[in-house]
Amino acid sequence: MHPIRLIPIRLIEPWRCATPPGWREYAAMMRAGDEFPPVQVIRQSSKLHGYPYRLFDGYHRTRAAKHIGRRTIAAHVIVDETGGRSRTLGLKAKGK
């Protein structure tokens, strides 16, 4: 598996879709002290709009963490060695 690092949430490219439903429940659970697995981010070889990371998995967790005021999130860091094609490859891997 990829190394786990604490990534500043502000360095993760914002998602361009509507905020996923259900993140408020995650936020309540985080406030109560529940532990969550690390999210997965892709370290982009070329910074897209100034963001060195793109979220691959963990939209609910990231949104919830940001909402409750966390500045960092534990993440598995995947290095983009595809020359920028990782978004397309990632969607294919997720079956979309």
C-alpha positions, 0 to 999 in steps of 0.5 A: 500500500502507499505511505500514509501522510498528513496532508493539508486539506487546502492542498487537495483540489476541490471536488467539482461535483455537488457535495456528497450526501451523508458527510454530516453523519461522518462529521458527527462521528469524527467529533465523537472521536470515531476513527476513519481509514485514510483517504487516497490522494493522487500526487499530481505530476503537474499541479492543476490550478495550484493543487498538488493533490487530487482526491481519489477516494474519501470525499465524505471524510474530507468534507467532514474533516474540513467542516469540523475544522481539521486542517489536515487529513491522513491520506495514502499518497499515490504518485501520478506517473501517467503524465496527467492521465490519472483522472481517466484511469482512476475513473475506469478503475472505479467503474465509471 
